[in-house]
Amino acid sequence: MACNDSEETPVVDTTTPDDNPKGILVFTKTNGFRHPSIEDGVALIQNIGQKHQFDVVATKDPSYFHTDSLIKFNVIVFCNTSGDDLLNNSQQEAMEKFIQAGNGFVGIHAATDTYRDGSWPWYNDLVGGIVQSGPNHTANNYPGEMLVNDPDHPITSHLGDTWQKNEEYYYWEKNGGYLYAENIDLLTVQSTGNESYDAARPITWYKEYDGGKSFYTALGHNKGDYQNDEEFKLLVENGILWAASIL
């Protein structure tokens, strides 16, 4: 399952000078499994940026996590990042200060498969969880039914009361799995099997955290999610806008 992150993806930079920039930094570095859907996620976020006049930078380069660089942005997206040691200590500190200044974070799918070793607990709480190991998730394209916990919330108001979606549904209960107690759950997948970790569990949440905002969805494993799934695409769009304090 593991995949090395050896091939460099060129930086995608669509920034333009602005005294009061609206910017999205999309971070895609992996030190573990690298999802083939990452580039589709980047393309979706670029389209969202164009629609709402956000400048977008997509990169695997951790040097962007510096105060002089982060000042261009008001949202950081971890798009299917994975593994540990993605940022050094000074880069972690810059990201923490970014959130503490009132900015936003969005995590997609494997963002909870990032820093599973617990070496950056601030990040684990920011994203809101750690996916368990052995097993990590259901089979891909499991036909899950999700309860929409707050159908009136602006992030999920387009979904109705329930949502049927084929997905790789994460587990949180065992073998290093973790959920942050102050997450506010937006989507709960109903039981996916007979094991204790298959019980109904949160799959998307949001919260205010350490002065900023955080939105996370465990959905988004497949390329088609970002290409053809209009409900998922709008979920990501709304999550970004909420994290940017626009929605």
C-alpha positions as CSV (number, residue, x, y, z in Angstrom):
1,M,0.0,0.0,0.0
2,A,2.9,2.4,0.8
3,C,4.1,4.6,-2.0
4,N,7.2,6.8,-2.0
5,D,6.9,10.5,-2.7
6,S,9.9,10.5,-5.0
7,E,8.5,12.3,-8.1
8,E,8.3,16.0,-7.6
9,T,5.1,17.8,-8.7
10,P,5.8,21.3,-10.1
11,V,4.6,24.1,-7.9
12,V,1.3,25.5,-9.2
13,D,1.3,29.2,-8.4
14,T,-1.5,31.5,-9.6
15,T,-0.9,34.3,-7.1
16,T,-1.1,38.0,-8.0
17,P,0.1,40.9,-5.9
18,D,-2.6,42.2,-3.5
19,D,-2.4,44.4,-0.5
20,N,-5.1,42.3,1.2
21,P,-4.8,38.9,-0.5
22,K,-7.3,36.1,-0.3
23,G,-5.1,33.0,-0.8
24,I,-5.3,29.2,-0.5
25,L,-2.1,27.2,0.0
26,V,-2.7,23.6,-1.0
27,F,-0.1,21.3,0.5
28,T,0.3,17.9,-1.1
29,K,3.5,16.4,0.4
30,T,3.4,12.7,1.3
31,N,5.8,10.5,3.2
32,G,3.6,7.5,2.9
33,F,0.8,6.4,0.6
34,R,0.3,8.9,-2.2
35,H,-3.3,9.1,-3.5
36,P,-3.6,9.2,-7.3
37,S,-6.5,11.7,-6.7
38,I,-4.2,14.4,-5.3
39,E,-3.8,16.3,-8.6
40,D,-7.6,16.1,-9.2
41,G,-8.0,17.7,-5.7
42,V,-5.6,20.4,-6.7
43,A,-7.6,21.1,-9.9
44,L,-10.8,21.3,-7.9
45,I,-9.4,23.8,-5.5
46,Q,-7.9,25.9,-8.3
47,N,-11.4,26.1,-9.8
48,I,-12.8,27.1,-6.4
49,G,-10.2,29.8,-6.2
50,Q,-11.0,31.1,-9.6
51,K,-14.7,31.2,-8.8
52,H,-14.2,33.1,-5.6
53,Q,-11.2,35.2,-6.6
54,F,-8.7,33.4,-4.3
55,D,-5.1,33.1,-5.4
56,V,-4.0,29.5,-5.2
57,V,-0.6,27.9,-4.7
58,A,-0.4,24.1,-4.8
59,T,3.0,22.6,-3.7
60,K,4.8,19.8,-2.0
61,D,7.5,22.3,-0.9
62,P,7.5,22.8,2.9
63,S,9.5,26.0,2.6
64,Y,6.2,27.8,2.0
65,F,5.6,27.4,5.7
66,H,7.4,30.6,6.6
67,T,5.8,33.8,8.0
68,D,6.9,35.8,4.9
69,S,5.2,33.2,2.6
70,L,2.1,32.4,4.7
71,I,1.1,36.1,4.8
72,K,-0.2,35.7,1.3
73,F,-2.9,33.2,2.4
74,N,-5.8,32.9,4.7
75,V,-6.5,29.2,4.3
76,I,-4.1,26.2,4.2
77,V,-5.5,22.9,2.7
78,F,-3.8,19.6,3.5
79,C,-5.0,17.6,0.4
80,N,-4.4,13.9,1.0
81,T,-1.1,14.5,2.7
82,S,0.3,11.5,4.6
83,G,3.1,10.3,6.8
84,D,5.3,12.1,9.4
85,D,8.0,14.7,9.3
86,L,6.4,16.8,6.6
87,L,7.5,20.1,8.3
88,N,10.5,20.9,10.4
89,N,10.1,22.6,13.8
90,S,10.3,26.2,12.5
91,Q,7.8,25.4,9.7
92,Q,5.4,23.9,12.3
93,E,5.7,27.0,14.4
94,A,4.9,29.2,11.4
95,M,1.7,27.1,10.7
96,E,0.7,27.4,14.3
97,K,1.1,31.1,14.3
98,F,-0.9,31.3,11.0
99,I,-3.9,29.6,12.7
100,Q,-3.5,31.6,15.9
101,A,-3.7,34.8,13.8
102,G,-7.3,33.8,12.9
103,N,-6.8,32.0,9.6
104,G,-8.3,28.7,8.4
105,F,-7.3,25.1,7.9
106,V,-9.0,22.4,5.7
107,G,-8.0,18.8,5.8
108,I,-9.1,16.3,3.1
109,H,-9.1,12.5,3.6
110,A,-5.6,11.3,4.4
111,A,-4.8,14.6,6.3
112,T,-5.7,12.4,9.3
113,D,-3.1,9.8,8.1
114,T,-0.6,12.6,8.7
115,Y,1.6,12.8,11.8
116,R,0.1,9.5,13.0
117,D,3.2,9.1,15.2
118,G,1.9,11.8,17.5
119,S,5.1,13.9,17.1
120,W,3.0,17.1,16.4
121,P,-0.1,16.8,18.7
122,W,-1.1,20.4,17.9
123,Y,-1.7,19.2,14.3
124,N,-3.6,16.1,15.4
125,D,-6.0,18.2,17.3
126,L,-6.2,20.8,14.5
127,V,-7.2,18.3,11.9
128,G,-9.3,16.5,14.5
129,G,-8.2,12.9,14.4
130,I,-5.8,10.1,13.5
131,V,-7.0,7.2,11.4
132,Q,-6.5,3.8,13.1
133,S,-4.1,1.2,11.6
134,G,-4.8,-2.5,10.8
135,P,-7.3,-1.9,9.2
136,N,-7.4,1.8,8.3
137,H,-10.8,1.8,6.5
138,T,-13.5,-0.2,4.8
139,A,-13.0,-1.5,1.3
140,N,-13.0,1.3,-1.3
141,N,-16.4,2.2,-2.8
142,Y,-18.3,0.9,0.2
143,P,-21.9,2.0,-0.2
144,G,-22.2,4.0,3.0
145,E,-25.1,6.1,4.2
146,M,-24.2,9.3,6.1
147,L,-26.5,11.1,8.5
148,V,-26.2,14.9,7.9
149,N,-26.0,16.1,11.6
150,D,-26.8,19.7,10.8
151,P,-28.7,20.1,7.5
152,D,-28.9,23.8,8.1
153,H,-25.2,24.4,8.5
154,P,-23.8,26.4,5.5
155,I,-21.2,23.7,4.8
156,T,-23.7,20.9,4.5
157,S,-27.0,22.6,3.7
158,H,-26.9,21.2,0.1
159,L,-27.1,17.6,1.2
160,G,-30.5,17.2,2.9
161,D,-30.8,14.8,5.8
162,T,-28.9,11.8,4.5
163,W,-26.2,11.2,1.8
164,Q,-25.5,7.9,0.1
165,K,-21.9,7.8,-1.1
166,N,-19.5,5.1,-2.2
167,E,-16.2,5.7,-0.3
168,E,-13.3,4.3,1.6
169,Y,-14.6,5.0,5.1
170,Y,-12.0,5.6,7.8
171,Y,-11.9,3.9,11.2
172,W,-10.9,5.8,14.4
173,E,-11.2,3.4,17.3
174,K,-8.1,1.2,17.6
175,N,-4.3,0.9,17.0
176,G,-3.5,4.6,17.3
177,G,-6.9,5.9,16.2
178,Y,-8.0,9.1,17.7
179,L,-10.8,11.7,17.6
180,Y,-10.4,15.2,19.1
181,A,-13.2,15.7,21.7
182,E,-14.1,19.2,20.6
183,N,-14.9,18.4,16.9
184,I,-18.4,19.4,15.9
185,D,-19.6,16.6,13.7
186,L,-21.3,17.4,10.4
187,L,-21.5,13.9,8.8
188,T,-21.8,10.5,10.5
189,V,-21.5,7.3,8.5
190,Q,-23.9,4.6,9.7
191,S,-22.6,1.1,10.6
192,T,-20.3,-0.3,7.9
193,G,-19.8,-3.9,9.3
194,N,-19.7,-6.1,12.4
195,E,-16.5,-4.9,14.1
196,S,-16.7,-2.4,16.9
197,Y,-14.8,0.2,14.8
198,D,-17.5,-0.3,12.1
199,A,-20.1,1.4,14.4
200,A,-21.6,4.7,13.3
201,R,-18.8,7.3,13.5
202,P,-18.0,10.9,12.4
203,I,-16.6,11.4,8.9
204,T,-16.7,15.2,8.6
205,W,-16.4,17.9,11.2
206,Y,-15.5,21.5,11.9
207,K,-14.5,23.7,14.9
208,E,-12.8,26.8,16.0
209,Y,-9.3,25.9,17.2
210,D,-6.5,27.9,18.8
211,G,-7.7,31.2,17.4
212,G,-8.5,30.0,13.9
213,K,-10.9,27.6,12.1
214,S,-10.6,24.0,11.0
215,F,-12.7,21.9,8.7
216,Y,-12.0,18.3,7.9
217,T,-13.6,15.6,5.7
218,A,-12.5,12.0,5.6
219,L,-14.2,11.7,2.2
220,G,-12.2,12.2,-1.0
221,H,-10.2,9.0,-1.7
222,N,-11.1,8.6,-5.3
223,K,-10.3,10.7,-8.4
224,G,-14.0,10.8,-9.4
225,D,-14.9,12.6,-6.1
226,Y,-13.1,15.7,-7.4
227,Q,-14.2,15.3,-11.0
228,N,-17.9,14.2,-11.0
229,D,-19.3,14.2,-7.5
230,E,-21.1,17.5,-7.3
231,E,-22.2,17.0,-3.6
232,F,-18.6,16.3,-2.6
233,K,-17.2,19.2,-4.7
234,L,-19.6,21.6,-3.0
235,L,-18.8,20.2,0.4
236,V,-15.1,21.1,-0.2
237,E,-16.0,24.5,-1.6
238,N,-18.2,25.3,1.4
239,G,-15.6,24.0,3.8
240,I,-12.9,26.3,2.3
241,L,-15.2,29.3,2.4
242,W,-16.2,28.6,6.0
243,A,-12.5,28.3,7.0
244,A,-11.9,31.6,5.2
245,S,-14.7,33.2,7.3
246,I,-16.6,34.0,4.1
247,L,-19.5,31.5,4.4
